[in-house]
Amino acid sequence: MPARTPQETRALLFPKAKYPVAKRLAALDDIPYVPKENAPAGAILVLGGRVWVANRNLLAGYRGSLTAVGVFSFPKATGAGTAIPADTDVYWDATAEIVTAESGDGKRPRAGTTIAPAGDDNATVTVVLGG
């Protein structure tokens, strides 16, 4: 049996005459990004109202990459009343450079959801980025 062309294979597998098709440009863990300033791997950035993490060291003017998914340890405040339970939506407070359970009246971008509790004395909390 002769090999089928890609068009023949598609017609056989997907008999509907026309399907809307999206072309994948990048995986959510490798979004191309050209920074305006240097940033180390793991840097937390806010672009377009979304929280991203640098995959590697970013050099100004050179293509690097960001991730929008994954499990990360984010900094949080310490002291009485700063505990964050598991399964809590957290928001990035760029001024204090921490995640918090407070959205700041919707002004802070959502970083993700915690997957483990973090007590008052914990300086970090485990977050599913974007989750």
VENFEN-V801237 format. One record per residue. RES is the residue in one letter. OMEGA is omega in degrees with one decimal (NA if undefined). Layout:
res:RES omega:OMEGA
res:RES omega:OMEGA
This chain:
res:M omega:-178.8
res:P omega:177.5
res:A omega:178.5
res:R omega:174.6
res:T omega:176.2
res:P omega:179.8
res:Q omega:178.9
res:E omega:178.8
res:T omega:179.0
res:R omega:-179.9
res:A omega:179.2
res:L omega:-177.1
res:L omega:-175.4
res:F omega:-172.3
res:P omega:177.0
res:K omega:-172.6
res:A omega:-174.7
res:K omega:176.9
res:Y omega:170.3
res:P omega:-175.7
res:V omega:174.2
res:A omega:177.9
res:K omega:179.7
res:R omega:-179.1
res:L omega:179.9
res:A omega:172.9
res:A omega:-178.2
res:L omega:177.7
res:D omega:-180.0
res:D omega:-179.5
res:I omega:179.2
res:P omega:-178.1
res:Y omega:175.4
res:V omega:-176.2
res:P omega:175.9
res:K omega:176.8
res:E omega:-179.8
res:N omega:176.3
res:A omega:-178.8
res:P omega:173.3
res:A omega:-178.5
res:G omega:179.4
res:A omega:179.3
res:I omega:-177.3
res:L omega:174.1
res:V omega:178.7
res:L omega:178.7
res:G omega:179.0
res:G omega:179.8
res:R omega:178.9
res:V omega:-179.9
res:W omega:176.2
res:V omega:178.6
res:A omega:179.2
res:N omega:-177.7
res:R omega:176.7
res:N omega:179.6
res:L omega:177.6
res:L omega:-177.6
res:A omega:176.6
res:G omega:-179.5
res:Y omega:-178.2
res:R omega:174.7
res:G omega:176.9
res:S omega:178.7
res:L omega:173.6
res:T omega:177.9
res:A omega:-177.5
res:V omega:176.4
res:G omega:178.8
res:V omega:-174.8
res:F omega:171.7
res:S omega:-179.9
res:F omega:175.4
res:P omega:175.3
res:K omega:178.4
res:A omega:175.0
res:T omega:179.8
res:G omega:-176.9
res:A omega:175.9
res:G omega:-177.7
res:T omega:179.5
res:A omega:176.4
res:I omega:180.0
res:P omega:173.4
res:A omega:178.0
res:D omega:178.4
res:T omega:172.8
res:D omega:178.1
res:V omega:-173.6
res:Y omega:-178.5
res:W omega:175.2
res:D omega:-175.3
res:A omega:179.7
res:T omega:-179.4
res:A omega:-178.2
res:E omega:178.3
res:I omega:167.4
res:V omega:-179.1
res:T omega:177.1
res:A omega:-178.6
res:E omega:-178.2
res:S omega:-178.2
res:G omega:-177.6
res:D omega:176.9
res:G omega:-178.5
res:K omega:179.8
res:R omega:177.4
res:P omega:178.6
res:R omega:179.4
res:A omega:-178.8
res:G omega:-177.2
res:T omega:178.9
res:T omega:178.2
res:I omega:176.7
res:A omega:177.8
res:P omega:174.9
res:A omega:-177.7
res:G omega:-179.6
res:D omega:-176.6
res:D omega:179.7
res:N omega:179.3
res:A omega:179.0
res:T omega:175.1
res:V omega:-178.9
res:T omega:-172.6
res:V omega:167.8
res:V omega:-178.0
res:L omega:179.3
res:G omega:-175.5
res:G omega:NA
